Amino acid sequence: MSTRKKATLVLQNGRKMEGWSFGYDGPCEGEVVFSTAMAGYTESLTDPSFSGQILCAAYPLIGNYGIPPMETDGDGLLKGFESERIHVRGLVVTGYSEKYSHWNAVGSLGGWMKEQKVPGISGIDTRLLTQILREEGSMPGRIVPEGMDEGRFEESGPGAENPVARVSCREVIRYGKGEKKVVLVDCGVTHQVLRGLVRRGVEVIRVPWNYDFNSLEWDGLFLSNGPGDPALCRETIENIRRAMQGEKPVCGICLGGLLMGMAAGASAYKLKYGHRSHNQPVRRLGTDRCYITAQNNGYALDSGSLPADWEPYLINMNDGTNEGIRHKSKPFFSAQFYPEVSSGPEDCDFIFDDFISKL
């Protein structure tokens, strides 16, 4: 430990927490959020929904099983990662394991982060940090290695950069083969979501977030997860609104579910500290059936703002927030969580099946 460089986590509220630098030796700034997941740091770091954020891992030991090789399956989708690169701006942990042990490991977490120029800080009481974020809400923060200027925080105005534009694909990409065609609007889609559709025997047409997919031939529309404020995706919302004038099935997950709700006429609001974990309990309304879900959300729909022809479909059992909506007569529905995730629960794999069955 004595050979490692000191670093400081600086929060917008003035709180400073000292620790040790690992990964890339440089500063970073972003919204500090926490996740209570116990495993899956390679998947979390490469989840585009974390773009622009500094991730606090509440679980106390990170890095112990290293990093797997970047191998792809027959459809060109990565097996142990959710995208091709790290999307978090920084990582905050209590204990970073410099030595790793796993049969499939090819490198260390710190080495991988250094290659991709992502700073980390260890030795932080992440349980305390999580309590601060729960009480005061997610807030801007900065990881600053020893000897560097802490700087100051700038207020982001209404014209803030849309992170979805940063993580979405740049061109149309096709996956799989099948009689049915599904347009997937890429707002920051994970490879596991793509895989969940492809292995159900459909052709997936992945399009950029602001692409006018209504000009294509398709049997179903799938709206992906992604980062940031849904209000910044105005083009996407308008394209979805036009699509929902018809009768073809539409399914939205995570950010995609929010965009569907806003296209229907509902409003969304920012959660105090979001839902980021593998253990969010969600109940299907009208039943006593409850699911354990994996989530990475910072916003929620206001159920009270839904138009008369829509209804709440799912509810979060921790805080009562909306977790999904559905149209009362058309095949449109959403879920504010991942249907399946690596690593994480697969309780809600049926979301894919429900969508495919409507095509």
TORKOL-469336 format. One record per residue (C-alpha): residue number from 1; residue in one letter; x, y, z. Coordinates in steps of 0.5 Angstrom, whole numbers. Example, Ala and Ser with C-alpha at 12.3 -4.5 7.8 and 13.67 -1.06 7.14 Angstrom:
BEGIN
+-----+------+-------+-------+-------+
!  nr ! rest !     X !     Y !     Z !
+-----+------+-------+-------+-------+
!   1 !    A !    25 !    -9 !    16 !
!   2 !    S !    27 !    -2 !    14 !
+-----+------+-------+-------+-------+
% end
This chain:
BEGIN
+-----+------+-------+-------+-------+
!  nr ! rest !     X !     Y !     Z !
+-----+------+-------+-------+-------+
!   1 !    M !     0 !     0 !     0 !
!   2 !    S !     6 !     5 !     1 !
!   3 !    T !     8 !     5 !    -6 !
!   4 !    R !     1 !     7 !    -8 !
!   5 !    K !    -1 !    14 !   -10 !
!   6 !    K !    -6 !    18 !    -5 !
!   7 !    A !   -12 !    20 !    -8 !
!   8 !    T !   -18 !    24 !    -6 !
!   9 !    L !   -26 !    24 !    -8 !
!  10 !    V !   -29 !    31 !    -7 !
!  11 !    L !   -36 !    31 !    -7 !
!  12 !    Q !   -40 !    37 !    -9 !
!  13 !    N !   -43 !    38 !    -2 !
!  14 !    G !   -36 !    39 !     0 !
!  15 !    R !   -35 !    33 !     3 !
!  16 !    K !   -28 !    30 !     2 !
!  17 !    M !   -26 !    22 !     3 !
!  18 !    E !   -18 !    20 !     2 !
!  19 !    G !   -16 !    14 !    -1 !
!  20 !    W !   -11 !    11 !    -6 !
!  21 !    S !   -11 !    11 !   -13 !
!  22 !    F !   -11 !     5 !   -18 !
!  23 !    G !   -13 !     4 !   -25 !
!  24 !    Y !   -11 !    11 !   -29 !
!  25 !    D !    -7 !    16 !   -26 !
!  26 !    G !   -11 !    22 !   -27 !
!  27 !    P !   -17 !    26 !   -25 !
!  28 !    C !   -24 !    25 !   -27 !
!  29 !    E !   -31 !    28 !   -26 !
!  30 !    G !   -38 !    26 !   -26 !
!  31 !    E !   -45 !    24 !   -22 !
!  32 !    V !   -43 !    20 !   -17 !
!  33 !    V !   -48 !    14 !   -16 !
!  34 !    F !   -48 !     7 !   -12 !
!  35 !    S !   -49 !     0 !   -14 !
!  36 !    T !   -51 !    -5 !    -9 !
!  37 !    A !   -49 !   -11 !   -14 !
!  38 !    M !   -44 !   -16 !   -11 !
!  39 !    A !   -41 !   -19 !   -17 !
!  40 !    G !   -41 !   -17 !   -25 !
!  41 !    Y !   -36 !   -11 !   -24 !
!  42 !    T !   -34 !   -12 !   -32 !
!  43 !    E !   -41 !   -12 !   -34 !
!  44 !    S !   -43 !    -6 !   -30 !
!  45 !    L !   -37 !    -2 !   -32 !
!  46 !    T !   -38 !    -3 !   -39 !
!  47 !    D !   -46 !    -2 !   -39 !
!  48 !    P !   -47 !     4 !   -43 !
!  49 !    S !   -52 !     7 !   -38 !
!  50 !    F !   -47 !     9 !   -33 !
!  51 !    S !   -44 !    14 !   -38 !
!  52 !    G !   -42 !    20 !   -35 !
!  53 !    Q !   -42 !    17 !   -28 !
!  54 !    I !   -37 !    15 !   -22 !
!  55 !    L !   -39 !     9 !   -20 !
!  56 !    C !   -39 !     7 !   -12 !
!  57 !    A !   -39 !     0 !   -11 !
!  58 !    A !   -42 !    -2 !    -4 !
!  59 !    Y !   -40 !    -9 !    -4 !
!  60 !    P !   -33 !    -8 !     0 !
!  61 !    L !   -28 !   -13 !    -5 !
!  62 !    I !   -27 !   -11 !   -12 !
!  63 !    G !   -22 !   -14 !   -17 !
!  64 !    N !   -21 !   -21 !   -14 !
!  65 !    Y !   -23 !   -25 !   -20 !
!  66 !    G !   -20 !   -20 !   -25 !
!  67 !    I !   -22 !   -19 !   -33 !
!  68 !    P !   -24 !   -24 !   -38 !
!  69 !    P !   -22 !   -24 !   -45 !
!  70 !    M !   -26 !   -20 !   -50 !
!  71 !    E !   -29 !   -26 !   -53 !
!  72 !    T !   -35 !   -26 !   -58 !
!  73 !    D !   -40 !   -31 !   -59 !
!  74 !    G !   -43 !   -33 !   -66 !
!  75 !    D !   -47 !   -27 !   -67 !
!  76 !    G !   -41 !   -22 !   -65 !
!  77 !    L !   -43 !   -20 !   -58 !
!  78 !    L !   -39 !   -20 !   -53 !
!  79 !    K !   -39 !   -26 !   -47 !
!  80 !    G !   -37 !   -22 !   -41 !
!  81 !    F !   -38 !   -15 !   -42 !
!  82 !    E !   -44 !   -11 !   -44 !
!  83 !    S !   -40 !    -7 !   -49 !
!  84 !    E !   -34 !    -6 !   -52 !
!  85 !    R !   -31 !    -1 !   -47 !
!  86 !    I !   -31 !     2 !   -40 !
!  87 !    H !   -37 !     7 !   -40 !
!  88 !    V !   -36 !    10 !   -32 !
!  89 !    R !   -32 !    16 !   -31 !
!  90 !    G !   -29 !    13 !   -25 !
!  91 !    L !   -30 !     7 !   -20 !
!  92 !    V !   -30 !     8 !   -12 !
!  93 !    V !   -29 !     2 !    -8 !
!  94 !    T !   -27 !     0 !    -1 !
!  95 !    G !   -22 !    -6 !    -2 !
!  96 !    Y !   -19 !    -7 !    -9 !
!  97 !    S !   -16 !   -13 !   -10 !
!  98 !    E !    -9 !   -12 !   -14 !
!  99 !    K !    -8 !   -20 !   -14 !
! 100 !    Y !   -14 !   -24 !   -18 !
! 101 !    S !   -15 !   -31 !   -19 !
! 102 !    H !   -20 !   -34 !   -24 !
! 103 !    W !   -19 !   -39 !   -29 !
! 104 !    N !   -22 !   -35 !   -34 !
! 105 !    A !   -18 !   -28 !   -32 !
! 106 !    V !   -13 !   -25 !   -37 !
! 107 !    G !   -11 !   -19 !   -33 !
! 108 !    S !   -13 !   -15 !   -27 !
! 109 !    L !   -18 !   -10 !   -26 !
! 110 !    G !   -13 !    -4 !   -25 !
! 111 !    G !    -9 !    -6 !   -31 !
! 112 !    W !   -16 !    -6 !   -36 !
! 113 !    M !   -18 !     1 !   -33 !
! 114 !    K !   -11 !     4 !   -34 !
! 115 !    E !   -11 !     2 !   -41 !
! 116 !    Q !   -18 !     5 !   -42 !
! 117 !    K !   -16 !    11 !   -38 !
! 118 !    V !   -21 !    11 !   -33 !
! 119 !    P !   -19 !    13 !   -25 !
! 120 !    G !   -20 !     9 !   -19 !
! 121 !    I !   -20 !    10 !   -12 !
! 122 !    S !   -20 !     5 !    -6 !
! 123 !    G !   -20 !     5 !     1 !
! 124 !    I !   -26 !     9 !     1 !
! 125 !    D !   -32 !     7 !     6 !
! 126 !    T !   -37 !     6 !     1 !
! 127 !    R !   -42 !     4 !     6 !
! 128 !    L !   -42 !    11 !     9 !
! 129 !    L !   -41 !    14 !     2 !
! 130 !    T !   -48 !    10 !     0 !
! 131 !    Q !   -51 !    13 !     6 !
! 132 !    I !   -49 !    20 !     4 !
! 133 !    L !   -52 !    19 !    -3 !
! 134 !    R !   -58 !    16 !     0 !
! 135 !    E !   -60 !    22 !     4 !
! 136 !    E !   -57 !    28 !     0 !
! 137 !    G !   -58 !    24 !    -7 !
! 138 !    S !   -54 !    23 !   -13 !
! 139 !    M !   -49 !    29 !   -14 !
! 140 !    P !   -43 !    31 !   -18 !
! 141 !    G !   -36 !    29 !   -15 !
! 142 !    R !   -29 !    28 !   -17 !
! 143 !    I !   -23 !    23 !   -16 !
! 144 !    V !   -17 !    27 !   -16 !
! 145 !    P !   -10 !    24 !   -15 !
! 146 !    E !    -5 !    27 !   -10 !
! 147 !    G !    -1 !    33 !   -13 !
! 148 !    M !    -7 !    35 !   -18 !
! 149 !    D !   -12 !    41 !   -17 !
! 150 !    E !   -19 !    39 !   -14 !
! 151 !    G !   -22 !    45 !   -19 !
! 152 !    R !   -29 !    47 !   -18 !
! 153 !    F !   -36 !    44 !   -20 !
! 154 !    E !   -39 !    48 !   -26 !
! 155 !    E !   -47 !    48 !   -26 !
! 156 !    S !   -50 !    44 !   -32 !
! 157 !    G !   -55 !    48 !   -36 !
! 158 !    P !   -61 !    45 !   -40 !
! 159 !    G !   -57 !    45 !   -46 !
! 160 !    A !   -53 !    39 !   -43 !
! 161 !    E !   -50 !    34 !   -47 !
! 162 !    N !   -54 !    28 !   -49 !
! 163 !    P !   -50 !    22 !   -46 !
! 164 !    V !   -55 !    18 !   -51 !
! 165 !    A !   -52 !    21 !   -57 !
! 166 !    R !   -45 !    19 !   -54 !
! 167 !    V !   -46 !    12 !   -53 !
! 168 !    S !   -51 !    10 !   -59 !
! 169 !    C !   -49 !     6 !   -65 !
! 170 !    R !   -47 !    11 !   -71 !
! 171 !    E !   -50 !     6 !   -77 !
! 172 !    V !   -55 !     1 !   -78 !
! 173 !    I !   -53 !    -6 !   -75 !
! 174 !    R !   -56 !   -13 !   -77 !
! 175 !    Y !   -56 !   -19 !   -72 !
! 176 !    G !   -59 !   -26 !   -73 !
! 177 !    K !   -64 !   -29 !   -78 !
! 178 !    G !   -71 !   -30 !   -78 !
! 179 !    E !   -78 !   -29 !   -81 !
! 180 !    K !   -80 !   -23 !   -76 !
! 181 !    K !   -76 !   -17 !   -76 !
! 182 !    V !   -75 !   -13 !   -70 !
! 183 !    V !   -72 !    -6 !   -70 !
! 184 !    L !   -68 !    -4 !   -64 !
! 185 !    V !   -67 !     3 !   -62 !
! 186 !    D !   -60 !     4 !   -59 !
! 187 !    C !   -60 !     9 !   -53 !
! 188 !    G !   -54 !     5 !   -50 !
! 189 !    V !   -56 !    -2 !   -51 !
! 190 !    T !   -52 !    -8 !   -47 !
! 191 !    H !   -50 !   -14 !   -51 !
! 192 !    Q !   -54 !   -18 !   -46 !
! 193 !    V !   -60 !   -15 !   -49 !
! 194 !    L !   -58 !   -16 !   -56 !
! 195 !    R !   -57 !   -23 !   -55 !
! 196 !    G !   -64 !   -24 !   -51 !
! 197 !    L !   -67 !   -22 !   -58 !
! 198 !    V !   -63 !   -26 !   -63 !
! 199 !    R !   -63 !   -32 !   -59 !
! 200 !    R !   -71 !   -32 !   -60 !
! 201 !    G !   -70 !   -33 !   -67 !
! 202 !    V !   -71 !   -26 !   -70 !
! 203 !    E !   -67 !   -21 !   -74 !
! 204 !    V !   -65 !   -15 !   -70 !
! 205 !    I !   -64 !    -9 !   -74 !
! 206 !    R !   -60 !    -4 !   -69 !
! 207 !    V !   -61 !     3 !   -71 !
! 208 !    P !   -58 !    10 !   -68 !
! 209 !    W !   -62 !    13 !   -62 !
! 210 !    N !   -65 !    19 !   -67 !
! 211 !    Y !   -66 !    15 !   -73 !
! 212 !    D !   -72 !    15 !   -77 !
! 213 !    F !   -74 !     7 !   -76 !
! 214 !    N !   -81 !     9 !   -79 !
! 215 !    S !   -78 !     8 !   -86 !
! 216 !    L !   -76 !     1 !   -85 !
! 217 !    E !   -80 !    -5 !   -85 !
! 218 !    W !   -81 !    -8 !   -78 !
! 219 !    D !   -85 !   -13 !   -74 !
! 220 !    G !   -84 !   -10 !   -67 !
! 221 !    L !   -80 !    -4 !   -64 !
! 222 !    F !   -76 !    -5 !   -58 !
! 223 !    L !   -73 !     1 !   -54 !
! 224 !    S !   -67 !     0 !   -51 !
! 225 !    N !   -63 !     2 !   -44 !
! 226 !    G !   -59 !     8 !   -44 !
! 227 !    P !   -56 !    14 !   -40 !
! 228 !    G !   -59 !    20 !   -38 !
! 229 !    D !   -65 !    25 !   -38 !
! 230 !    P !   -70 !    22 !   -43 !
! 231 !    A !   -72 !    29 !   -44 !
! 232 !    L !   -66 !    30 !   -48 !
! 233 !    C !   -68 !    25 !   -53 !
! 234 !    R !   -73 !    29 !   -57 !
! 235 !    E !   -72 !    26 !   -64 !
! 236 !    T !   -73 !    19 !   -61 !
! 237 !    I !   -79 !    21 !   -57 !
! 238 !    E !   -82 !    23 !   -63 !
! 239 !    N !   -81 !    17 !   -68 !
! 240 !    I !   -84 !    13 !   -62 !
! 241 !    R !   -90 !    17 !   -62 !
! 242 !    R !   -91 !    16 !   -70 !
! 243 !    A !   -90 !     9 !   -69 !
! 244 !    M !   -95 !     8 !   -64 !
! 245 !    Q !  -100 !    11 !   -68 !
! 246 !    G !  -100 !     4 !   -71 !
! 247 !    E !  -101 !    -3 !   -68 !
! 248 !    K !   -95 !    -6 !   -68 !
! 249 !    P !   -92 !    -9 !   -62 !
! 250 !    V !   -87 !    -4 !   -58 !
! 251 !    C !   -83 !    -6 !   -52 !
! 252 !    G !   -79 !    -1 !   -48 !
! 253 !    I !   -74 !    -3 !   -42 !
! 254 !    C !   -70 !     2 !   -37 !
! 255 !    L !   -69 !     9 !   -41 !
! 256 !    G !   -73 !     6 !   -47 !
! 257 !    G !   -79 !     5 !   -42 !
! 258 !    L !   -79 !    12 !   -40 !
! 259 !    L !   -78 !    14 !   -47 !
! 260 !    M !   -85 !    10 !   -49 !
! 261 !    G !   -88 !    13 !   -43 !
! 262 !    M !   -86 !    20 !   -45 !
! 263 !    A !   -88 !    19 !   -53 !
! 264 !    A !   -95 !    17 !   -50 !
! 265 !    G !   -96 !    23 !   -46 !
! 266 !    A !   -93 !    22 !   -39 !
! 267 !    S !   -88 !    26 !   -35 !
! 268 !    A !   -82 !    23 !   -32 !
! 269 !    Y !   -78 !    26 !   -26 !
! 270 !    K !   -71 !    25 !   -23 !
! 271 !    L !   -70 !    20 !   -17 !
! 272 !    K !   -66 !    22 !   -11 !
! 273 !    Y !   -61 !    17 !   -12 !
! 274 !    G !   -64 !    12 !   -17 !
! 275 !    H !   -64 !     4 !   -18 !
! 276 !    R !   -58 !     1 !   -19 !
! 277 !    S !   -57 !    -6 !   -16 !
! 278 !    H !   -59 !   -13 !   -18 !
! 279 !    N !   -64 !   -14 !   -12 !
! 280 !    Q !   -70 !    -9 !   -14 !
! 281 !    P !   -77 !   -12 !   -12 !
! 282 !    V !   -82 !   -11 !   -17 !
! 283 !    R !   -89 !   -13 !   -17 !
! 284 !    R !   -94 !   -14 !   -23 !
! 285 !    L !  -100 !   -10 !   -21 !
! 286 !    G !  -107 !   -14 !   -20 !
! 287 !    T !  -103 !   -20 !   -18 !
! 288 !    D !   -99 !   -22 !   -12 !
! 289 !    R !   -93 !   -24 !   -16 !
! 290 !    C !   -86 !   -21 !   -15 !
! 291 !    Y !   -80 !   -21 !   -18 !
! 292 !    I !   -72 !   -19 !   -16 !
! 293 !    T !   -70 !   -15 !   -22 !
! 294 !    A !   -63 !   -12 !   -24 !
! 295 !    Q !   -63 !    -4 !   -25 !
! 296 !    N !   -59 !     2 !   -27 !
! 297 !    N !   -64 !     8 !   -27 !
! 298 !    G !   -64 !    15 !   -25 !
! 299 !    Y !   -71 !    17 !   -27 !
! 300 !    A !   -78 !    14 !   -27 !
! 301 !    L !   -85 !    16 !   -30 !
! 302 !    D !   -90 !    19 !   -26 !
! 303 !    S !   -96 !    14 !   -26 !
! 304 !    G !  -101 !    20 !   -25 !
! 305 !    S !   -99 !    23 !   -32 !
! 306 !    L !  -101 !    17 !   -36 !
! 307 !    P !  -107 !    18 !   -41 !
! 308 !    A !  -113 !    15 !   -40 !
! 309 !    D !  -112 !     9 !   -45 !
! 310 !    W !  -105 !     7 !   -41 !
! 311 !    E !  -104 !     4 !   -34 !
! 312 !    P !   -99 !     2 !   -29 !
! 313 !    Y !   -96 !    -5 !   -30 !
! 314 !    L !   -91 !    -6 !   -25 !
! 315 !    I !   -89 !    -2 !   -19 !
! 316 !    N !   -83 !    -2 !   -14 !
! 317 !    M !   -84 !    -5 !    -8 !
! 318 !    N !   -78 !    -1 !    -4 !
! 319 !    D !   -81 !     6 !    -6 !
! 320 !    G !   -87 !     5 !   -10 !
! 321 !    T !   -85 !     8 !   -16 !
! 322 !    N !   -87 !     6 !   -23 !
! 323 !    E !   -83 !     0 !   -26 !
! 324 !    G !   -87 !    -1 !   -32 !
! 325 !    I !   -93 !     1 !   -36 !
! 326 !    R !   -98 !    -2 !   -42 !
! 327 !    H !  -103 !     0 !   -47 !
! 328 !    K !  -110 !    -2 !   -45 !
! 329 !    S !  -112 !    -5 !   -52 !
! 330 !    K !  -105 !    -4 !   -56 !
! 331 !    P !   -99 !    -9 !   -56 !
! 332 !    F !   -95 !    -4 !   -52 !
! 333 !    F !   -91 !    -5 !   -46 !
! 334 !    S !   -85 !    -3 !   -42 !
! 335 !    A !   -81 !    -5 !   -36 !
! 336 !    Q !   -76 !    -1 !   -32 !
! 337 !    F !   -71 !    -6 !   -31 !
! 338 !    Y !   -67 !   -11 !   -35 !
! 339 !    P !   -70 !   -17 !   -37 !
! 340 !    E !   -64 !   -21 !   -36 !
! 341 !    V !   -57 !   -19 !   -34 !
! 342 !    S !   -50 !   -21 !   -33 !
! 343 !    S !   -49 !   -22 !   -28 !
! 344 !    G !   -55 !   -22 !   -24 !
! 345 !    P !   -62 !   -25 !   -24 !
! 346 !    E !   -66 !   -28 !   -30 !
! 347 !    D !   -73 !   -27 !   -26 !
! 348 !    C !   -76 !   -23 !   -32 !
! 349 !    D !   -73 !   -26 !   -38 !
! 350 !    F !   -81 !   -27 !   -40 !
! 351 !    I !   -81 !   -20 !   -42 !
! 352 !    F !   -77 !   -22 !   -48 !
! 353 !    D !   -82 !   -28 !   -49 !
! 354 !    D !   -88 !   -23 !   -48 !
! 355 !    F !   -85 !   -19 !   -53 !
! 356 !    I !   -84 !   -24 !   -59 !
! 357 !    S !   -90 !   -27 !   -58 !
! 358 !    K !   -94 !   -21 !   -60 !
! 359 !    L !   -90 !   -20 !   -67 !
+-----+------+-------+-------+-------+
% end
